Amino acid sequence: MKNAAPPVPGWVAIRKTEQIPIPTTDGKGIAQFIEVEVDAWRDPETGEIYLDGDAIDKMDRAKAHYMGILTAEEIKALRRRLGLSQRELSELLKIGEKSWTRWESGRERPSHSMNLLLQALKDGIIPLSYLQSQQSPPCFRFGKRLIQL
């Protein structure tokens, strides 16, 4: 950012340490804070400090890394590496396609248990072929008879 032009003429590039809250496991409080150093802009007239999108992304990645959660970029990269569409991976994991879309966009994060599964897929602990082999054909029960399609 040192060579970047300021978003407003006269603003000064600075480095700032931000306190990032880490939630408790139940999500109802703050367990602790971590510090992340980010680039920022300071308005010399008012003293106000402004963070841009890159700084916000860096803080989000640091928080996700600290908590062991995949970021939106990592989730998208995983799907692409597996060579699957959002719909295909959603069906494989038995989740709604819109959930996957929200995870990839960063609007939501997967649950802790789903994050563990995604990490295992990412790290190669669980191969894609294993998940595919566990898929059963669609079927319906009518009375005591099982009808497979």
N, C-alpha and C positions, 0 to 999 in steps of 0.2 A: 504494500500500500504506500510505501515511502515515495514511489514515483507516480502514484495515481494523482490525477487532478482532483481537488476537493469538490464535493457536490455543490458547495456554495463558495464563491470567491472569498478568500480571506480565512476560511476555516483551516485549522492546523491539524495535521496527522499526529496522533499520539498512540501510545500503548496503554491499555487499561486492564487492571485485574478485576474480573467480575466474580462475585460470589454466586454459585449455582446451587440451588436447593436440591437435596436428594430426599425424596419422600420416604416415609416409613413403609414397611411392607404392606400395611393395610391401606396406604394412600391417604390417610387422614391427617397426617402431620409431616413435619420435616425431621428427618433423622440426623442430618448433618449438612454441611455446605462443602463444596469443593471450589477451588479457585482455578480460573481459566484466564490466561492473558490473551487479550484480543486487540486488534487494531480498531481505532475509533477516530472520530473527528471532534475537535473542540472549537466552539465559536468563541473567538477571543473577546468579542464585545459583551457577551452574556455569561461566558464561562460554562455554558451548557455543553454536555458531551453527548454525541450521537453515535449510535452503533448502526452499521449497515447490515445488509442481509448476510454477507460473508461472516461477520462476527456472530450473528445469531446462529447461523449454521454450525460454526465451530463450537459454540457453547452447547448446542443440541447434541452434536457428535460426542463431545466430552462426557456429557451426562449419560448418554446411551452406553458409551464404552464403560464407564464406571459401574453402571448398573447391569452390564452384561446383556444389553438389549441391542438387537440389530437396528441400524438406522434405515430410513426409507431407501436410501441409495443402495445399501447392502441387500435389502429385500428385493429390489428391482434387479440388481446384478445377479442374485441367486436364481431368480426365475429365468433370466436370459441365459445364464450358464447351463441351466437344466434344459433349455430349448423348448420351453412350454409357454403357452399363452396364459393370460390371467385366468381365463375360463378353465383351461385344462388343469392348471395347478389348483385352482379353487375346488374343482370336482375331486381331484386326487386327495386333497386334505379335508374334504367334507366341510367346507366353509362356503359362505356366500361370496360370489365374485365381487360384489361391492365392498366387502370387507378387505379383500386383497387390494383392490383399487385404493382404498383409504390408507392402507399400510404403505403402499408404494408412493403415495403422494405425501405421506407424513402427517395427514390429518388425524390419524389414529395409530396406535401401536398394537401389535398382537398381544394376547394374554401371555402371562409368564410361561405357562405350559406350552403354548404354541411357539413361543420364542425358543424354548429349549429344543423343540422338534426342528424348527428352522435352522438353528445353530448346528444341530446334528447333521442335517442335510448339507449345510454349507461346508462343514468340516469333513464330510465324507464318512462319518460314523454310521449313518443310515444311508445306504445307497438308494437312488431313485427307483432302481429295479425292485427293491424290496417293497417299497410302498405300492408300486404298480402291481406286484404279485399278490398283494393283500386285498385288492379290489374284487368285490363279488359282483356277479351280474345282477341287474335289477330283478327283483322277484316280488311276488305278492302272495299272501296267504288268504285262501278262501276256505273257511271251515278248517278241515284237517288236511286239505291238499295243498301242496306247495307248487306253485306254477312259476317256472323260470322263463324269462323272455330272452 
